[in-house]
């Protein structure tokens, strides 16, 4: 059996580029939302004329669609992901451009009939409305409020829940920007971490769960969590997901 230090070193060594989570196989699990985002995304892309994927990561989810609309673009803020996304999306003829998460979108107004985003870090509702054509659709699977809070609280102590990701705030912000919410679903999904290497890699990859995370800063809490998993089995947390669909209203 690997020691705490060996597992921590393993979790620190895994590259964090892209959104491929296959390394976690056998070490951590997360229940999938019931709605099947990738299948719904493919259906909407098949009907689109011009589509944009915001904060595409390494393009892994968008690359799963069988065929692309005539115009397909994607944005990504983290430079190491840009080349991964360009490789993954080359088959679809997609244009991948750099754009900071909170910045204006580098596209003309009323340019797309479909804008999508999976797990956006931030959502610029005003910019989404601007680049959508009249009656165009925004479709997103977003991280909800309090996601994985059990892990956050274990390492940091009890933390307030950010209301900006709640369903009510999502609806209010979208409507304030001139979008009409046409669909909204929420689910809480069970997660299990089977060793501390999985925890370390997850916190390095999903940086908003414990802001400013480093092994050195949280070594004592990580050691405590390692002992907990040894004694009691997997550490259980819950992710929250929102499925959001909106249209540009005039």
N, C-alpha and C positions, 0 to 999 in steps of 0.2 A: 504493500500500500504506500502511495506517495505521501511524503510529509507536507506539512503546511507550506514550508518555504518552497518546496519543489512545485507544488500546485500554483502558488502565487507566481513564481517565475514563468510557468507555462502560460498562465493567463495574460501575463505582461508581454509575452513574446509574439502572440498571435497578431498579425496585421489587422487594422481596423478599417481599411479602405472598402468602399462598396457596402451593399446591404445584403450580402450573401451570409446567411446564418447557419450554413451546413456544418460548421465546426462544432456547433452545440449538440449535434446528434449524440445521444447517449449521455449527455452531461446536463442538459436543461431542456425543458419542454414548455410550450405555450399553446394553449387551446386556440384554435382558429375561429374567427367570427363566423356565424352561421350563414351570412349572406353571400360569401364568395366574391370578394372584391375583384380578383383577377378575371373571373368569368364575366362579371358585369362590365368591367373595363373593356374587354375584348368586344362585347356586344355593342357598346357605345362607339368605340373606335371604328367598327365596321360601317356605321351609319354616318360618320363625320366627314366633312369636307376639309376642314383645317383644324388641327388639334394641338394643344400645348400641355406638356407634363411639367409641373412646377416642382422644383427640388427633387429631381429624379434619382438622386443618389448615384449608384453605378448603373442605373437604367435597367436593373434586373427585372422589375415588375413590368415595366412598359415593354421590354423585350419579349415577354411571354405572349403578346397578342399575335394571332396568326397572320394578320395583314394590316397594313397601315393606311390611313387616309392619304389623299393626294398631297396634303401639306402636313408635316409632323415636325414639331420642335420640342425641345426640352431645355430646362435650366437646371443648373447645379452651382452651389456656392463654394464647395470644397475642392481645391485644385486636384488633389490625388484622385478624386472620383470622376473628373471630367474625361480623362483618357479612357477610364474603364467604361463610362457611359457611351463614349463614341464608338468603342469597339463593340459593345453589346448591342447598340442600336444601328450599326452600319447596315445590317440586313434590311432594316425598315426604311433606310434613306432619311433618317431623322437628322435634323440640325441641332446640335447640342451647344449651348452658349453659357458662358459664365455670368451669373447674376447673384448678388448677395441676397440672403433670405428676406431682408427687410427693405430692399431697394425697389425702385420702380422696375417694371418689366420692360426689357429692351425690344418691344414690339409695337407696331402701330395700333391705334385705337380700332376697335371693331374688326379685328383681324382673324379671330377664331370663333368657330361655332361650338367648340368643346374645349374646356380647360379642366384638367384633372390634377390631383395631387394625393399621394399616399404618405401619410404621416408628416405633413409639413411642420417645420419648426415654428414658423410664424405664418399667418395668413393675411395677406394684404387684400382685403375685400374690395377696396376702392380700385386697385389695379386689376383685379380679376374682372370686375365689371367693365372697366375701361377697354380691355382687350377683347372682351366678348362681343359678338355681334348681337343685335336685338333678338331676343328670345333664345340666345345661346345658353348652353348648360355648363354649370360647374359641378363636378362630381369628385368627392373626396372621401377617403377613409382617414380619419384624424385620431390622434391620441386624445382621450378624454381627460377630465379632471381627476386628480388623485391616482393616476396610473402608477402601478408598482410602488405605492406609498409604503407598503410593509417593508420593502428593502430600504427605501429612503429613511424611514423612521428608525430602522434598526441601526443604521450607520450614523445618522445625524441627530437622533432624538426626534421627538414628535415635531412635525413641521406643518404649517398651515397649508391648506389646499388652495392652489391657484384657481380662482374662479373664472379666469379668462378662457379656460377650455371646457367650461360647462355647457350643456345643451342650451340653456337659456341665454347665456352670453353669446354663443355662436349665432343663434337666431337674431338677437338684437344687433350684433355687429354687421351681419350680412344685410339685414333690412336697412340699416342706417346707410349702407353704401349703395343702396338701390337694387339689391337682389331680393328675389322672392324665394324662400325656402319651400321646396316642393316635396322633400322627403327627409326624414331625420330618424335614425335608429341608434340605440346605444346598447352595448353589451359589456359585461365584466367577464374576464377570461382568466382561467387558472394558469398560473405559471409555477414550475418547480425547478429549483436549482439543486443539482445533485452533488456538486463539489465547489470548492472556493475558487478554482480556476475559472469556472463558468461565470461566477459572480464578478470576478476581476475583469474578465474580457467584456462582459456585458456592460459594466459601468464605464469602461474605456470607450466602448462603441456607442452607447446611448448616453450621451454626456449630460443630458438634462435630468437624469434620475438623481444623481448626487453631483451637483455643480462643483467644478474644481476638483473632482476626484483624482487622487493619486494613492498608490499603495502606501507610500511613506506616511501620508497624512492620516490614513485610516487603518494602519497596520493592527492596532490593538482591537478595533471593532471587527476587522476581518478575521483575526485569530479567534475571537469569541464566536463568530458565525461559523467558522470551520469546526470548532468544538460542538456547536449546536447541531450541525449536519451529521457529524460523527455519532452523536448520541441519539438523535431523534429522527434521522432520515432527512429527505429533501426539505429545503426551505421553501415555503409556499407564499406566493404573492399573487396579485391580480392586476392584469392590465385592463384598461378601459379603452374602448374604441367607439367612435362615432362614425356613422355612415351619413354623409351629407350630400344632398342634391339641391341645387338652386338654379334659377334662371334669371337672366338679365331682364328686368322689367323697364318699361319706358314711362 
